[in-house]
Amino acid sequence: MKELIESSINKLEKWVEDHNYKGYDPADGLTSYLRPLTFGNLFLDRLLQQLVWRSPINLRPLLGVKPLDSNIGRGYMAWGYLTRYKTTGNQSYKDKALACLDWLKGNKAPGFKNYSWGKMFDFASRGGRQGKYEPITVWTSLIGFAFLEAYEITGDKQHLEIAVSICNWILEIPRNQTSSGLCLNYVPSGKGDCTIHNQSMLGAAMLARTFKHTGNSEFLKVAREAIKYTCTRQQTDGSWFYGEDPKYHWIDNFHTGYNLDALKCYMESTNDKTYANNLKQGFDFYKNNFFEPTGRPKYYHNRAYPIDSQCISQSIETLTNFSEYDPASLELALKVAGWAINNMQDKTGYFYYAQYPMFTLKAPLIHWAQATTYKGLALLLSKM
């Protein structure tokens, strides 16, 4: 199994580097030359975006959608390289990780003093619009973890300084303050919905992990309140809705994984065990509801399709992260990885985006299927 995973990650690494870290993204449809035909209408923008996103045939080359750089893709690759460096001691992994971080430093969101990052294209959703480069809490926090990882490995304080800058950006974004904690917003503009859990939890984890190195009490205070918001809204079976607004009442795999990893990070960074039972209940629900006997991960807790590459990569990461709490979770992570390699990896090295009952979406995406899976497999190898 170890040889299978090493062969897979080496082929994936080569594919990403051969393509200079560029690829498609699920939601890149608004970069098409057809965009002017939507006339700025949100519904038509969403229609065009979804047409490109869900088509069983990759329409992007036909519609003028080109492979792009990806901020979050570079962040995940840096994180994966650093994990490979810790495992193997190979200096080239460290060098490639630092090159990715340097690229990120040079490509921060314009118009903001502190470091933050967003998508490389306009995005339209039921929650409204996000402009090109507009920073988002999820990606900024995940990229921040890569800088903290670099600091913890190298001791270079410039990486910690960037992490502190990221945390200062997080402190400035709008928040939904309630009597039982606060929820951090998705974007700094105040648009969107301040009831969605995963971005708030990831922001809290970033604050907490940076607090561990700085002792900044404001970081800890906000992190604690954000954790409180989500944990006090956990369902009795251990699950979380994607968000508290009724329109967000679904339970899916990878956002649950984000919540669990963030809560674990918060607890380990602060030694606050207040929500230890929430962590256990949440992980038990995750392990028992999102996986088939073959290791194939389900998208929702109550149905499988689409079999999504983000569910694959996040499942590998979360199950591996929890292996010290539950040794059986490492075996399950291996099952997920084995199923994905055998069923979702192209012979050229990249992983397919998604599988449906009658077809597979094989468009080569950069962050959603490649960088996230690279990081997950790197973490899994480090535990073997």
N, C-alpha and C positions, 0 to 999 in steps of 0.2 A: 504493500500500500504506500509506503514511504517513497519507493522508487516511482510509482505511478504519479504521486503528487509532485515530486521533484521534476519529473519529465514534463508534466503539465505546466507548472509555473515557469519553467525555463522557456517553453514554447510561447507562453503568454507574454513573458518579459520581452522576448525577441520581437514579437508582433508589435507591441506597444512602441518599442524603441525604433523599429524599422519604419513605423508610421509617424515618428517624431512627436509622439504624445497627442496626436490629433485623431479625431474620429467624429462620428455622429452622436447626437444626444436624442433621447426619446422626444423631447419637446422643442426640437429645433425647426419646426415647420414654418415658423413665421420669418425665417430668413429666405424663403422661396421668392422667386420673382412674381409669384401670384399674390403676394401680400397686398399690393395696391388695390386689388379687386375686392378686398374686404371693406374698403372705405372707412376704416377706423371703427367698424362695428364690432363690439366685443363678441357677440354670438358668432359672427362670420370668422373672426380671428380664431375662436375656439374650434370652429368647424374645420378650418384649414389645418390647424395644429393637430387635431385629432385624426384627420385624414392621413397625414404623413406618419403620425405616431402609431396608428393601429393597422395600417395597410399590411396585408400578408406579403405584398411585394414591396421591396424597398423603392419608393417613389422619389427619393431624394435626388439622385442624379438627373432624373427627368425634370424635376421642378427647380433645379438650380440651387439646391441645398448642398453646401460644401462641408467637408470635415473641418472641424474647428478645434482650437486649443480648448482646454477645460481647466478652470481653476481648481475645482474639486478633484478632477482627475489627477492633476499634479500633486495635490495634497495627499491623496490616497497612495499614489506611487511613492512619494517621499516616505510616508509612513511604512509602506511595505518594504522599501529598500532598507530602512533603518532596522526593521525587524530581521531582515535577512542578514544584515551586518552583525547584529547581536548574536545570531545563531551560528554564522559561519566564520566571522572575523575577516571576511574578504573586504579589503579596503575599497574596492570598486563600488560596492553597494553604498558605502558611506559617501563617496564622491558623487554618485548619481543622486542620492538623497539631497545633499547640500545644493546641487545644481538645480533640482526642482524647487527647493525652498528659495533660492536666489531668484528664480523665475517668478515665483509668487510675490516676492518682495517688490519686484518691478512691475507687477500687474494688479496692484490693489485697486479697490473701487475708487474711481475719480470723485473728487469733491468732498472727501471725508478726511479729516485729520488723522484719525486712528485707522489701523489696518482692518480691512474687511473685504469680502469678495462676494460676487454674484455670478449670475449666468452670463454667457457670452451672446445672448440674444434676448429679444422681447418674449414675454411669456404671458399667456392668457388662461385664466381658470375661473371656476365658479366664484371664487373669492375676489376676482377683479384682475387687474393687470400688474405685472412687474416689468419695469423697463430694463433694457440691456445694461448690464454692469451694476444694476441696483443691488446692493449687498443684502444677503439673507442670513438669518441667524444660524440656520442649520449648517450651511456650508462654511461660514466663518468659524463656527465652533469646531467643526471637524478638522478644518485646516489648522486651527490653533493647536489641536492635539499633536499634530505632526511637528510643530515648532517646539512644543514642550518635550516631545520624545527626543528631538535633536538636542535640546538643552540637557536633558537627563543623561544622554549618552556622551556628549562632547564636553559639557561644562561651559560652553561658549555662551556668555551672558547676552549676546545680541539676540539669541533665539528667545530667551526669557523676556527681554525687553519688548519683542514683538508680541509675545503672549500677553504681556501686561497691556499693551496697546489694544489688542483684541478685546480684552476684558473691559477696558475703558469704553470701547465702542458698545459692548453689550450693555453696560450700565446706562448708556444714553438712549437706547431704543425704548419705545413706549412699552408700558406694561399694564396688565389688568390686575389692579390691587383689590383683593377681597378680604373678608374677615378670616379666611383660612388659606392664606398664602397668595402668591402673585404668579401671573403667567406672562412670560416675555413674548413680545410680538415677533412675527415672522420677518418683518421688514422695518426699517427705521422711519418710514414715512407716516406711520400711524394707520395706513390702510391694512386690510386683512383682518384676521380674527384672532383676538387674544384669548382664545380658549383651547388652542391646539397644543397638545402635550409635548410632542417629540422635540420641537425646536426649543421650547422652554427648558426641557430637561437637559438637552445637550448644552445649552448656554449655561445652565447651572453647573454642570459637570466641568465645563471649561473654567468657570470662575473658581470652583472648589479646587481643581488640580493646580491652578495658578496660585491660589491662596496657600497651598502647601509649601510653595517655594518662596512666597513673599510675606506671608503673614498679614496681608491686606484685609482688614476687618470688614470693609464694605463689600468686598468680593464674597466673603463668607456669609454675610447677612443676606444678600440678595439670593445667593445660591440656596441657602436654607429655606427661604420663603418660597422659591420656585419649586423645590422638592416637596415642600408641604402641600402646595396647591395640587400637584399631580397625585401624590400618595393619598391624600384625603378624598380623592375622587376615583380611586381604584374600585372596580366592581367587586362584589362579594366573592366571585369565582377567581379573582386574581388578575383579571384582564383590565385593559383600558380602552375606552373609545379613542378613536383618532383625535377627536375634539369634543368639547362639552356641548356645543351648539347641536341641536337635533340633526342638522344636515350632515354632521360629521360622525354620526353614530354607527360606525363600522369598526371592526377589530381586525387588523391585518398583521402580517408577519414582521416585516422589517421595521415598521414604526414601533411595534412592541419591543423588538430587539434594541432599538435606539434607547427606549425608556429604561430597559433593564441595564444596559451597559452604562448609561448615565447615572442611574441610582447606585450601582456598584462603585463607579468611579468616585461619586460624591462621598460615599461611606468610607472608602479606603483613604481618601484624601483628607477627611476631616475627623475620622474616628467617631463619627456620630452614628450610633447604632439604633436611633429612634425608629427607623423604618426597616429594620432587619426582617420583620415578618412580612412586610409588603414585598420585599425582594424575593423571599422564599416563595410566597404565594404567586407572585408574578412569573417567576421562572418555572414553577411547577405547571402553571397554565400554559406557558409558552411551549415547554417540552412535550406536554401531553396533547396539544391541540393543533400544532402546525406541521406535523411530520407524518408521512406515510411509512409503512414498514420497510420499504425499499430505501428510505432516506430522501425521497423526493419531497421537497418542502411545499406546503400549501400556501396560497396567497392569503386567504382568509381562514379564520378559525373553523368555519363551518363549510367551506368549499375550497377546492384546490386551484382551479384555473382563474387567471393565467399563471402558469409556472414561470415565475419572473426571476431574472438573473439577480435582481437586487435582493430578493428573498433568499436566493442561494448564498450570495456572498455574506449577507448579514447573518444568516443562520450559522454559517461556518464560524464567523467571528464571535457571535454571542455564545454559542455552545462551547467554543474553545475557551472564551473568557471565563466561563462558569465551571470549567473542568476541575478547578481546585475545590469548589463547593460540592460538586456532584461528578465523581469520576465517570459515570455512565454517559455524561454529556459529551465527553471526548469521543467515545465510540460512535455516538450519533453524529457528531461533526464529521467523522471519517466517512460515515455512510452517505451524508449529504454531498461531501466532496467527491466520493467515488461515483455517485449517481450523476453529478453534474459533469464530470470529466468524460464519462462514457456516453452521455446523452446530449450535452449542450456545448461541447468544445469542438470547434471546427478543426479540420486537419492542418490548417494554416496556423493555428494557435489561439485565435480569439474565441471568446464565448458568445453564444447566441443570446439575443435579448430576451425572448419569451417563447413559451410553447403553449399552444391551444390544442383542443381535441383534434382538429383537422389539419393544422398547419403549424409551422414554427417561424417566428420572426427572426431572420438571420442577419439583419443589418448590423454591421460592426460598430457598436457604440463605444465611446471611449471611457467615460467614468462609470456609467451604470453597470456595465458588464465586465469591463476589463480591469480598471484600476481598483474597484472595490473587491473583485474576486482575487486579484493579485495580493492585496493586503490580507484578505481572509486566509488564503492558502499559506502565505508567509507566516501568519500567526499560528496556524495549525501545525506547520512543520516545526516551529519553535517549541511546541509542547510535546513533540514526538521524540 
